[in-house]
Amino acid sequence: MTKTERLKMIKEAHARLIFKKRQAANAATVRRWTDEVERPRRAKEEAEFDAMIESLDENHNHWTDAPKYAETHYGDVARNTLREWDE
């Protein structure tokens, strides 16, 4: 192996090393950006989504007082039906 071949191999190895260092630096920049910017934004969106899902568990259309519902919406019909069932 001649001196020029060795120097060429050393330059190629140096170029690969520099490339890998740049990749690592870029990855560190992306990780830092993700930690500082992206993670809080995602946490906020996740909290909003969880709150929306929790609100879906509440049924705003149900009546908790069945006799009041029957009286409000059916009135005399409901009272007559109850009388017939009691007899």
C-alpha positions as CSV (number, residue, x, y, z in Angstrom):
1,M,0.0,0.0,0.0
2,T,1.5,3.3,-1.0
3,K,1.4,6.5,0.8
4,T,-1.2,8.1,-1.5
5,E,-3.5,5.1,-1.1
6,R,-3.2,5.4,2.7
7,L,-3.9,9.1,2.6
8,K,-6.9,8.5,0.4
9,M,-8.3,5.9,2.9
10,I,-7.7,8.2,5.8
11,K,-9.6,11.0,4.0
12,E,-12.5,8.7,3.2
13,A,-12.6,7.6,6.8
14,H,-12.5,11.2,7.9
15,A,-15.3,12.1,5.6
16,R,-17.5,9.3,7.0
17,L,-16.6,10.4,10.6
18,I,-17.6,14.0,9.8
19,F,-20.9,12.8,8.2
20,K,-21.7,10.7,11.3
21,K,-21.0,13.6,13.6
22,R,-23.2,15.9,11.6
23,Q,-26.0,13.3,11.7
24,A,-25.6,13.0,15.5
25,A,-25.7,16.8,15.8
26,N,-28.8,17.1,13.6
27,A,-30.5,14.3,15.6
28,A,-29.7,16.2,18.9
29,T,-31.1,19.4,17.4
30,V,-34.3,17.6,16.5
31,R,-34.6,15.9,19.9
32,R,-34.1,19.3,21.6
33,W,-36.7,20.9,19.4
34,T,-39.1,18.0,20.1
35,D,-38.6,18.3,23.9
36,E,-39.0,22.1,23.9
37,V,-41.6,22.8,21.3
38,E,-43.4,19.6,20.2
39,R,-43.9,17.9,23.5
40,P,-45.8,20.8,25.2
41,R,-48.0,21.2,22.1
42,R,-48.8,17.5,22.0
43,A,-49.5,17.5,25.7
44,K,-52.0,20.4,25.3
45,E,-53.7,18.6,22.3
46,E,-53.8,15.4,24.3
47,A,-55.4,17.1,27.3
48,E,-58.0,18.7,25.0
49,F,-58.7,15.4,23.4
50,D,-59.1,13.6,26.7
51,A,-61.5,16.3,28.0
52,M,-63.6,16.0,24.8
53,I,-63.7,12.2,25.3
54,E,-64.7,12.6,29.0
55,S,-67.5,14.9,27.9
56,L,-68.8,12.3,25.6
57,D,-69.5,10.1,28.6
58,E,-72.0,12.5,29.9
59,N,-75.5,12.1,28.4
60,H,-77.2,15.4,28.5
61,N,-80.3,14.0,27.0
62,H,-81.4,11.6,29.7
63,W,-83.9,12.3,32.4
64,T,-83.0,11.3,36.0
65,D,-86.5,11.8,37.2
66,A,-88.8,9.5,35.3
67,P,-92.1,10.6,36.9
68,K,-91.3,14.3,36.1
69,Y,-90.5,13.3,32.5
70,A,-93.8,11.4,32.2
71,E,-95.7,14.3,33.7
72,T,-94.0,16.9,31.5
73,H,-94.3,15.1,28.2
74,Y,-97.3,12.8,28.6
75,G,-99.4,14.3,31.3
76,D,-102.9,12.8,31.4
77,V,-101.9,9.8,29.3
78,A,-99.2,8.8,31.8
79,R,-101.5,9.3,34.8
80,N,-104.3,7.2,33.2
81,T,-101.9,4.5,32.3
82,L,-100.5,4.3,35.8
83,R,-104.0,4.2,37.2
84,E,-104.9,1.3,34.9
85,W,-101.8,-0.6,36.0
86,D,-102.6,-0.1,39.7
87,E,-106.1,-1.5,39.3
